[in-house]
């Protein structure tokens, strides 16, 4: 019986880790595209004047679309495997993200085949097109963005795990929504500004952002994460129900309690 429980627990961690790692890496890769929320909704740009008349619209990275899945998975891993579980997958994911960026950088350095450049020398409208240059521009990110992204990711994940545990101390096994949403809102407040500060201010170079710009864009990012974290709260309960049915209610409760007690 114990062997079966351990097998189910291991399978659960593998699945959750796979979901976490896949979405985190994909979000980093597609994050180079900035999209307009107003354009998506078919409305006019907000054009909000904030902090020294910096005009701000609701623009987000494409990676923001799936980051909420990472938030939810973090809270589920925290619930069943504790802070140690979150730390393990967070450090592993950071290593893999760095590896992905390294592989992409190597790929952009490879000499392009002549026929590939030739068959793609014009776009659909007949304009000249350098597909090798476009490939590099799309996939290769600056050092500042890479360092900022990984740093903010690690800090955000560890803070999320810590706050989840603190809130759990006062709520017990009840109010899953409070410890999950509360820990996410606090951790992403730091993450939203840290990544922008490191990437575009500290390592901004000639295109360095002012602190006002960092704060303005950070506010928009946080508003999005704040809203989505609340909207997706029901998914946390759905996931919790599915996992409890898989493990068995009694076993699930024991695992959750053990995850909490290990760092109490």
SVG drawing of the C-alpha trace seen along z (x, -y; Angstrom):
<svg xmlns="http://www.w3.org/2000/svg" viewBox="-14 -65 42 67">
<polyline fill="none" stroke="black" stroke-width="0.4" points="0.0,0.0 2.8,-2.4 4.6,-1.6 1.4,-2.5 1.0,-5.8 4.7,-6.7 4.3,-5.8 1.2,-8.0 3.0,-10.8 6.0,-10.5 3.8,-10.4 1.9,-13.5 5.2,-15.4 6.4,-14.4 3.2,-15.6 3.1,-18.9 6.8,-19.5 6.3,-18.8 3.4,-21.3 5.4,-23.9 8.6,-23.5 7.0,-23.4 4.9,-26.5 7.8,-28.5 10.1,-27.7 7.5,-28.4 6.6,-31.7 10.2,-32.8 10.6,-31.9 7.5,-33.7 8.0,-36.5 9.9,-38.5 6.6,-39.5 4.7,-42.4 1.0,-42.5 -1.7,-45.1 -4.5,-44.2 -6.6,-47.0 -6.0,-45.7 -7.0,-42.2 -10.3,-43.6 -10.8,-46.0 -10.8,-49.1 -8.7,-52.3 -5.4,-52.5 -5.7,-53.6 -3.0,-56.3 -2.7,-56.8 -0.3,-59.6 1.7,-58.5 4.9,-59.4 6.4,-62.3 3.9,-62.1 5.0,-58.7 2.2,-57.5 1.1,-54.0 -1.0,-51.5 -2.0,-48.0 0.8,-46.1 2.0,-42.8 4.5,-40.1 3.0,-37.1 4.5,-35.0 2.1,-36.6 -0.7,-34.5 0.5,-31.3 2.3,-32.5 -0.8,-32.1 -0.5,-28.4 2.9,-28.6 1.3,-30.5 -1.4,-27.8 1.1,-24.9 3.4,-26.6 0.6,-26.7 -0.4,-23.1 3.2,-21.9 3.5,-24.0 0.3,-22.4 1.3,-18.8 5.1,-18.9 5.9,-22.0 8.6,-24.7 11.2,-22.1 9.2,-20.9 8.8,-24.4 12.5,-25.1 13.6,-21.9 11.4,-22.6 12.2,-26.3 16.0,-25.8 15.7,-23.1 13.5,-25.3 16.0,-28.2 18.8,-25.9 16.7,-24.7 15.8,-28.2 19.4,-29.2 20.2,-26.1 17.4,-27.0 18.8,-30.5 22.3,-29.1 21.1,-26.7 19.1,-29.5 22.2,-31.7 24.3,-28.8 21.6,-28.3 21.6,-32.0 25.4,-31.8 25.1,-28.9 25.7,-30.0 22.5,-30.1 22.2,-27.8 22.1,-29.7 19.0,-28.0 17.1,-28.7 17.9,-32.4 17.0,-32.3 13.6,-30.7 12.7,-33.1 14.2,-36.3 10.9,-38.0 7.8,-38.1 4.2,-37.5 3.8,-41.1 7.1,-40.9 9.2,-43.0 12.9,-42.0 13.2,-39.7 16.2,-38.3 14.9,-35.2 18.2,-34.6 18.2,-38.1 14.6,-37.7 15.3,-34.4 18.0,-35.9 16.0,-39.0 13.0,-36.9 14.7,-34.2 17.9,-35.9 17.3,-38.1 19.8,-40.4 21.8,-39.5 19.9,-41.9 16.5,-40.3 17.9,-36.8 19.5,-37.8 16.4,-39.8 14.0,-37.1 15.8,-34.3 16.5,-36.4 12.9,-37.6 11.7,-34.0 13.7,-32.6 13.0,-35.4 9.3,-35.3 9.0,-31.5 10.8,-31.4 8.8,-34.3 5.6,-32.7 6.5,-29.5 7.4,-31.3 4.3,-33.5 2.1,-30.4 3.6,-28.7 3.1,-31.8 -0.6,-32.1 -1.1,-28.4 0.1,-28.8 -2.9,-31.0 -5.6,-29.4 -4.8,-25.7 -6.2,-23.4 -9.1,-25.8 -9.2,-28.8 -7.1,-27.5 -8.0,-30.5 -6.5,-32.9 -3.0,-31.3 -2.8,-30.6 -4.0,-33.9 -2.4,-35.9 1.1,-34.3 0.8,-34.9 -0.2,-38.6 2.7,-39.3 5.4,-37.4 4.3,-38.8 4.4,-42.3 8.2,-41.9 8.5,-39.9 6.7,-42.4 9.1,-45.2 12.4,-43.2 12.6,-41.7 12.0,-45.1 14.5,-46.9 17.3,-44.4 16.6,-44.0 15.8,-47.5 17.4,-49.8 20.4,-48.0 21.4,-46.3 19.5,-48.7 22.6,-50.1 21.9,-52.9 18.2,-52.0 18.0,-52.3 14.6,-52.8 14.0,-55.4 12.7,-54.3 9.4,-56.0 9.1,-53.8 10.0,-50.7 7.3,-51.5 4.7,-52.4 5.1,-49.2 5.4,-47.2 2.1,-48.5 0.4,-47.3 2.0,-43.8 1.0,-43.6 -2.6,-44.6 -2.8,-41.8 -1.3,-39.2 -3.5,-40.5 -6.6,-40.1 -5.8,-36.7 -4.8,-35.3 -8.2,-36.1 -10.1,-35.0 -8.4,-31.6 -8.9,-30.8 -11.7,-28.2 -9.1,-26.2 -7.1,-25.7 -10.1,-24.0 -10.7,-21.9 -7.1,-20.7 -7.3,-20.1 -10.4,-17.9 -8.8,-15.9 -5.6,-15.3 -7.6,-14.3 -9.6,-11.8 -6.4,-10.4 -4.6,-10.0 -7.6,-9.3 -9.0,-11.8 -7.3,-10.4 -3.9,-10.0 -4.2,-13.5 -4.7,-15.1 -1.8,-13.2 0.5,-14.3 -0.6,-18.0 -0.1,-17.9 3.3,-16.4 4.3,-19.0 3.3,-21.7 4.9,-20.1 8.3,-19.6 9.2,-23.3 7.0,-24.3"/>
</svg>
